[in-house]
Amino acid sequence: MHPQDEREPVAADIAAGVGCQLLVGAAVVWHHKGASTSRLSWIGVDPAARRRGVGSLLLESVMARASLGGAHDVSASVPEAAEGLGELLGARDFAAGKGGEWRLSLGG
């Protein structure tokens, strides 16, 4: 949960990527009742499975769930150590902001 948001999450959607019956990636997005913004709190792909579309599929899946949950935006925080995450978000039309914050309008 985002440290500045003290409301309890009412739902978390988790998407998992599987290849050859092995977990190769996962993503988590939080939704808050009545909030127009959902929060991508975690996404990870095994280094051996990167550059194969796994992260894009995971991101697309949790963004669709956020939209279905009533969100108009998805936000994410990208730490400096998160190798490739900013590139992935930028490729999916997230806009970079100050302090590693990223935001995507879902068009709602």
C-alpha positions as MATLAB code, in Angstrom:
seq = 'MHPQDEREPVAADIAAGVGCQLLVGAAVVWHHKGASTSRLSWIGVDPAARRRGVGSLLLESVMARASLGGAHDVSASVPEAAEGLGELLGARDFAAGKGGEWRLSLGG';
ca = [
       0.000    0.000    0.000;
       1.209    3.492   -0.753;
       2.525    5.079    2.468;
       0.481    8.260    1.979;
      -2.785    6.371    1.544;
      -4.194    5.296    4.904;
      -7.411    3.811    3.521;
      -7.644    0.055    3.680;
      -7.527   -1.625    0.276;
     -10.778   -3.344   -0.589;
      -9.301   -5.500   -3.329;
      -5.983   -6.610   -4.698;
      -5.731   -8.235   -8.095;
      -2.831  -10.541   -8.754;
      -1.783  -11.720  -12.197;
       0.713  -14.549  -12.628;
       2.737  -15.466  -15.687;
       3.545  -19.131  -16.210;
       5.873  -20.736  -18.737;
       6.502  -24.475  -18.949;
       4.516  -24.859  -15.705;
       6.911  -22.527  -13.848;
       6.015  -19.142  -12.387;
       7.959  -16.571  -14.421;
       6.293  -13.345  -13.274;
       3.581  -11.701  -11.216;
       1.942   -8.304  -10.740;
      -0.254   -6.834   -7.988;
      -2.594   -3.830   -8.202;
      -4.587   -2.402   -5.250;
      -8.045   -0.842   -5.538;
      -9.629    1.387   -2.884;
     -13.394    1.733   -2.631;
     -14.509    4.929   -4.322;
     -11.013    5.883   -5.489;
     -10.416    6.801   -9.102;
      -6.767    5.684   -8.973;
      -5.496    2.146   -8.508;
      -1.924    1.453   -7.451;
       0.465   -0.964   -9.148;
       2.308   -2.093   -6.050;
       4.497   -4.849   -7.469;
       5.522   -6.401  -10.760;
       8.359   -8.815  -11.337;
       9.544  -11.105  -14.110;
      12.246  -13.745  -13.807;
      15.368  -12.456  -15.585;
      15.411  -15.554  -17.820;
      11.873  -14.728  -19.042;
      12.385  -11.020  -19.717;
      12.034   -9.458  -23.180;
       9.396  -12.039  -24.128;
       6.275  -10.007  -23.396;
       5.591  -11.465  -19.936;
       5.781   -8.102  -18.147;
       3.606   -6.436  -20.782;
       0.953   -9.137  -20.464;
       0.989   -8.935  -16.674;
       0.715   -5.153  -16.784;
      -2.105   -5.293  -19.333;
      -3.973   -7.804  -17.164;
      -3.806   -5.795  -13.934;
      -4.641   -2.540  -15.764;
      -7.762   -4.202  -17.193;
      -8.756   -5.372  -13.692;
      -8.188   -1.846  -12.337;
     -10.439   -0.429  -15.047;
     -13.130   -2.992  -14.292;
     -12.831   -1.994  -10.623;
     -13.725    1.601  -11.515;
     -10.261    3.145  -11.669;
      -9.607    5.965  -14.119;
      -5.836    5.957  -13.491;
      -3.112    3.557  -12.404;
      -0.113    4.897  -10.504;
       3.224    3.256   -9.762;
       6.377    4.119   -7.879;
       9.644    3.085   -9.544;
      12.688    2.819   -7.299;
      16.079    3.458   -8.911;
      17.076   -0.187   -8.386;
      14.089   -1.485  -10.395;
      15.952   -2.509  -13.533;
      13.842   -2.120  -16.671;
      10.620   -1.153  -14.891;
      10.596    2.461  -16.064;
      11.213    1.257  -19.609;
       8.292   -1.197  -19.362;
       5.920    1.443  -17.960;
       6.994    3.998  -20.563;
       6.355    1.490  -23.347;
       2.799    1.033  -21.975;
       2.145    4.831  -22.079;
       2.684    5.551  -18.386;
       3.937    9.118  -17.865;
       6.947    9.664  -15.631;
       6.565   12.202  -12.854;
       8.689   13.503  -10.013;
      10.360   11.203   -7.510;
       9.931    8.010   -9.529;
       6.137    8.288   -9.675;
       4.436    7.125  -12.876;
       0.787    7.447  -13.926;
      -1.406    6.069  -16.680;
      -4.860    7.333  -17.584;
      -7.206    4.452  -18.364;
      -9.440    6.793  -20.321;
     -12.378    6.516  -17.930;
];
